[in-house]
Amino acid sequence: MSKDIQTQQMTSGAGFIAALDQSGGSTPKALKLYGVDADAYGSDDEMFDQIHAMRSRIVKSPAFTGERIVGAILFEMTMDRKIDGTPTAQYLWDKRRVVPFLKIDKGLEDEVDGVRLMKPMPDLDALLDRAVKAGIFGTKMRSVIDAASASGIAANVAQQFEVAAQVLDHGLVPIIEPEVTISIADKAEAEDILLAELTRHLDLLPESRQVMLKLTLPEKVNLYGPLVDHPRVMRVVALSGGYSRDEANRRLAQNRGVIASFSRALTEGLSADQSDEAFDKVLAGTIDSIHTASISG
């Protein structure tokens, strides 16, 4: 029953997805922006304690509920930890009515042919089994496009759909994330190629299967409209990709049917030394602005 309710929420819920999935490589930067410098922790374990405390504070904030946030993406260590004694994924759904997702990629290979593919994931089946047991609804995996290379983008998308098939075999819904770097000169051309490749692979999916797409906000307004309408797509969500929250919201509101899945833009303005009242006020304003942009398109 919960899976059916979660599917309905992810298909048509009026809200956005919170990306709380900073990994080992991005955690120090996220903590620094939060006001926790590297001298505040002496090991990786202590660093992950700090980021879990930040994530827990966000999730427990009164504004963080399924009324505006339909889903949240977790890092593996976050899935394995608890909030107030309850496993994180269970807490999200039972206490906040937010659908839990899991980041499954292990980082990026070096750039080849204008793209950075995902590193191998030899233990993926075991991780997916753990995710199912933990109550995870779906997964997210990120690769990167740094140039309008037709062959590179084709390889990038092919890898994404290969991993997505493995995820679907475990009964989970994959979020496919081929991020286009916002600073490249040929961003619009890369997005045209990406649209064609995504459409080709979606058309080959069986009718019984759906995926989600997490995409950089495009240069051409409503470029991804055909993907929003595609029967094999449960939802199209947007990453902030380095845009400020205001710019990301502006672009998001212009694109019909696309909702946010912001990470840095979600935590912008939050600080470890804020009082709970100040923290909750800033976060509530942020959530309200991203929610408004998500339902405006």
C-alpha positions in Angstrom: 0.0 0.0 0.0 2.8 2.5 0.9 4.5 1.8 -2.4 1.3 2.7 -4.3 0.9 5.9 -2.2 4.5 6.8 -2.8 4.2 6.2 -6.5 1.2 8.5 -6.7 3.1 11.2 -4.7 6.1 11.0 -7.0 3.9 11.0 -10.1 1.7 14.0 -9.3 2.5 15.4 -5.9 2.8 19.2 -5.8 6.2 19.7 -4.4 9.9 19.1 -5.0 12.7 16.6 -4.1 15.3 17.6 -1.5 18.8 16.4 -2.4 20.5 15.5 0.9 23.0 13.2 -0.7 26.4 14.9 -0.5 29.0 12.2 -0.6 32.6 12.0 0.8 34.0 14.3 -1.9 31.4 17.0 -1.6 30.7 16.8 2.2 33.6 19.2 3.3 32.4 21.9 0.9 28.8 21.4 2.1 29.9 21.6 5.8 32.0 24.7 5.1 29.0 26.5 3.6 27.1 25.5 6.7 29.7 27.1 8.9 31.6 23.9 10.0 35.3 24.2 9.0 37.6 21.2 8.6 39.2 21.8 12.0 35.8 20.8 13.6 36.4 17.2 12.7 39.5 15.0 12.8 38.4 12.0 10.8 36.0 10.9 8.1 33.7 9.4 10.8 33.6 12.7 12.6 33.0 14.5 9.3 30.0 12.2 8.5 28.7 12.7 12.1 28.7 16.5 11.3 26.9 16.1 8.0 24.3 13.7 9.5 23.6 16.2 12.2 23.0 18.9 9.6 20.7 16.6 7.6 18.8 15.6 10.7 18.3 19.2 11.6 16.9 19.9 8.2 14.6 16.9 8.1 13.3 17.6 11.7 12.5 21.2 10.9 8.7 21.9 10.9 8.7 23.1 7.3 10.2 19.8 6.0 7.1 17.8 5.3 5.4 16.0 2.3 3.1 19.1 1.9 5.9 20.8 -0.1 8.7 18.2 -0.3 7.6 15.0 -2.1 10.9 13.2 -1.9 14.4 13.3 -0.5 17.6 11.7 -1.8 19.9 10.2 0.8 23.6 9.3 0.9 24.3 5.6 1.7 25.7 6.5 5.2 22.5 8.5 5.8 20.3 5.6 5.0 22.4 3.5 7.4 21.9 6.0 10.2 19.0 7.0 12.4 17.1 10.1 13.3 15.8 10.2 16.9 16.3 6.4 17.0 14.4 5.7 13.8 16.2 4.6 10.5 16.4 7.6 8.3 14.3 6.3 5.4 11.6 5.1 7.8 11.6 8.5 9.6 11.2 10.4 6.3 8.1 8.4 5.3 6.5 7.7 8.7 7.2 11.1 10.3 7.4 13.5 7.4 5.5 11.7 4.6 8.6 12.3 2.3 9.5 9.5 -0.1 13.1 8.3 0.4 15.6 7.8 -2.5 19.2 6.7 -2.3 22.3 8.0 -4.2 24.0 4.8 -5.6 26.8 6.1 -7.8 30.4 5.9 -6.5 31.7 9.1 -8.2 33.0 9.9 -11.6 35.7 8.7 -14.0 38.0 11.2 -15.6 36.7 13.1 -18.6 36.8 11.2 -21.9 35.1 12.4 -25.1 33.5 15.4 -23.3 31.8 13.4 -20.6 32.5 11.9 -17.1 31.0 8.5 -16.7 30.1 6.8 -13.5 32.8 4.7 -11.8 32.1 0.9 -11.7 29.6 -0.3 -9.1 30.5 -4.0 -8.5 28.5 -4.2 -5.3 25.4 -2.5 -6.6 23.1 -5.6 -6.3 23.9 -5.9 -2.6 23.4 -2.2 -2.1 20.0 -2.3 -3.8 19.0 -5.3 -1.7 19.8 -3.2 1.4 17.9 -0.3 0.0 14.7 -2.4 -0.5 14.9 -3.7 3.1 15.4 -0.1 4.4 12.2 1.1 2.7 13.9 3.1 -0.1 11.6 3.9 -3.0 14.1 4.7 -5.7 17.7 5.6 -6.5 19.8 8.4 -8.1 23.0 8.1 -10.1 24.9 11.1 -11.5 27.2 11.4 -14.5 28.4 14.6 -16.2 28.4 16.1 -19.7 31.1 18.7 -20.3 30.8 19.2 -24.1 28.3 18.8 -27.0 29.9 15.5 -28.0 27.4 13.3 -29.7 29.4 10.1 -29.1 30.2 11.1 -25.5 26.6 11.9 -24.7 25.4 8.7 -26.3 27.9 6.7 -24.1 26.8 8.7 -21.0 23.1 8.0 -21.5 23.7 4.4 -22.4 25.5 3.8 -19.2 22.7 5.5 -17.2 20.0 3.3 -18.7 22.1 0.2 -18.2 22.3 0.9 -14.5 18.6 1.9 -14.5 17.7 -1.5 -15.7 19.5 -3.1 -12.8 17.7 -0.8 -10.4 14.3 -1.6 -11.9 15.0 -5.3 -11.6 15.0 -4.7 -7.8 11.7 -3.0 -7.9 13.1 0.5 -7.3 12.6 3.6 -9.5 15.8 5.1 -10.8 16.5 8.8 -11.2 18.7 9.1 -14.2 21.0 12.2 -13.8 23.2 13.1 -16.8 24.2 16.6 -15.6 25.1 19.2 -18.2 27.8 21.5 -16.8 26.2 25.0 -16.7 29.5 26.9 -17.6 30.2 25.2 -21.0 30.0 27.3 -24.1 28.0 24.7 -26.1 25.5 24.0 -23.3 22.4 24.4 -25.6 23.9 22.1 -28.2 24.7 19.5 -25.6 21.1 19.6 -24.3 19.7 19.1 -27.8 21.8 16.0 -28.2 20.9 14.8 -24.7 17.2 15.2 -25.4 17.5 13.0 -28.5 19.5 10.3 -26.7 17.1 10.2 -23.7 14.1 10.0 -26.0 15.6 7.1 -28.0 16.3 5.1 -24.8 12.9 5.9 -23.3 11.2 4.7 -26.4 12.9 1.3 -25.9 11.7 0.8 -22.4 8.9 -1.8 -21.8 5.5 -0.4 -21.0 5.7 -1.8 -17.5 8.7 0.3 -16.6 9.1 4.0 -15.6 12.1 6.1 -14.7 12.6 9.6 -13.4 15.0 12.1 -15.0 17.1 14.7 -13.1 18.4 17.3 -15.6 20.2 20.6 -15.7 17.8 23.5 -16.2 18.0 24.1 -20.0 18.9 27.1 -22.1 15.8 26.7 -24.2 12.6 27.0 -22.2 10.5 23.8 -22.1 13.1 21.9 -24.1 12.4 18.9 -22.0 8.6 19.1 -22.4 8.5 15.9 -24.5 10.2 14.1 -21.6 7.7 15.4 -19.1 4.9 14.0 -21.3 6.7 10.7 -22.1 4.8 7.6 -20.8 7.9 6.0 -19.5 8.8 9.0 -17.4 7.4 9.2 -13.9 8.7 12.7 -13.2 11.3 15.2 -14.6 13.2 17.0 -11.9 15.9 19.7 -12.1 19.2 20.1 -10.4 20.4 23.6 -9.4 23.8 22.8 -10.9 25.6 25.8 -9.4 23.0 28.4 -10.1 22.0 30.6 -7.2 18.7 29.7 -5.6 17.0 32.8 -7.2 18.4 32.0 -10.7 17.5 28.3 -10.3 14.0 29.1 -9.2 13.6 31.6 -12.1 14.6 29.0 -14.7 12.6 26.3 -13.0 9.4 28.3 -13.0 9.7 28.7 -16.8 9.8 25.0 -17.5 6.4 23.3 -17.6 6.0 20.1 -15.5 9.5 20.2 -14.1 10.0 20.2 -10.3 13.2 20.9 -8.3 15.7 18.5 -6.8 18.1 21.0 -5.3 21.0 20.4 -3.0 23.2 23.5 -2.5 20.3 25.8 -3.3 18.3 24.1 -0.6 20.8 24.7 2.1 21.8 28.2 1.0 21.6 30.6 4.0 21.6 27.8 6.7 24.3 27.9 9.4 25.3 25.6 12.2 25.4 28.5 14.7 21.8 29.7 14.0 19.3 29.3 16.7 16.6 26.7 15.9 14.1 29.6 15.4 16.4 31.4 12.9 17.3 28.1 11.2 13.7 27.0 10.8 12.7 30.5 9.5 15.4 30.5 6.8 14.7 26.9 5.7 10.9 27.6 5.6 11.5 30.5 3.3 13.7 28.5 1.1 11.3 25.6 0.9 8.4 27.9 0.1 10.4 29.6 -2.7 11.5 26.3 -4.3 8.0 24.8 -3.9 6.4 27.9 -5.6 8.9 27.6 -8.5 8.2 23.9 -8.8 4.4 24.3 -9.1 4.6 27.4 -11.3 5.9 25.7 -14.5 
